[in-house]
Amino acid sequence: MPFCDVSKSRGEGNGIRIFYRRYGRGSAKVLLIIGLAATHDSWGPQIKGLTGMLEPNDEEAPEAVGGGTDGLDEEDEGIEVCCFDNRGTGRSSVPTKKSEYTTTIMAKDALALLDHLGWRKAHVFGHSMGAMIACKLAAIAPERLCSLALLNATGGGFDCFPKIDRQMLSLAFRFLRAKTPEQRALVDLETHYTKEYLDEYVGSCTRRKILYQEYVKAISSTGMQSNCGFEGQINACWTHKMTPKELDTIRSSGFLVSVIHGRDDIIAQLNHAKRLAEKLQPATRMVELHGGHLVSHERPEEVNLALIELIKASKSKLSPEDWSYLPERASGRLVLGVPMSLSIRNNGGANGLHMRNVLRIMKPVRVAASDS
């Protein structure tokens, strides 16, 4: 099985191994970093959208050292994707100490994986906690990035808590009372997706019913993330902070940035993503889509289009001024490459009461991506 020994690459003796998978082939290299409690296969819709396949490359050995370009070569329009299980989840090692989990440490895991693959540069895309890790990677080794995409991103500390309102309190109460996989799945669906999406019909069944069965199966068969892994990743989120110097490093590095967010996300608040996009100007495009925390699953075509546009814009050396887009500074319409307009709606919301234990309450279940 493909593993990267990140401790060996750092000259450490703690034996931390990261499990990864590679999909597709091509000159454009994409590193996908998943979020809290999730595993690499949660990137399913993006793997399929970027590479056209869901079957991983069989061989473990990396291709020629030094691979990875700014984008798609004229004679090679393929994309190779690598996704992995962060430390503390899936098949990767699970350190027992909280101090072994920070977004900086996990960014260095990702950097060690790039070295292991022999990729000089890559487009780095992160979701939720993975977006925090991606930001740290961009600040630590900006020369290794072709572009940066942050999906459903938020800040560390109190910024990474959901807004506490009646809906969130109800979900928290139901979570605490959930004693079976069936009860837990019902709560998780409401935290990950919008009601509109869950109520859509796929054939004769609603998505809610289809996803409910998948969630129950996943919880029953694989169980939840270990306590050590979850507590450690929570610590990484809680202690995460991007310093002004780190943000300046990203801003001055020359690569393009996309901040993609579901405006109905009840886990990572939209206003935090907007503030991050503003801080990363002048090379940042803010993309708001109708969807929840898993907007990458809920609106995969729009998300994949935004990611492909980012890859192509980077390859064509599009200027930051031509790439930059913030909803507050525009007329309310956003066009991504092909004529596809996305409506923009501000969602400031009321200031809610925050509490540290919410993140524990809303622990996401580990579920593989669905094609439905």
Order of alpha helices (4+ residues) and beta strands (2+ residues): beta-alpha-beta-beta-alpha-beta-alpha-beta-alpha-beta-alpha-alpha-alpha-beta-beta-alpha-alpha-alpha-beta-alpha-beta-alpha-alpha-alpha-beta-beta-alpha
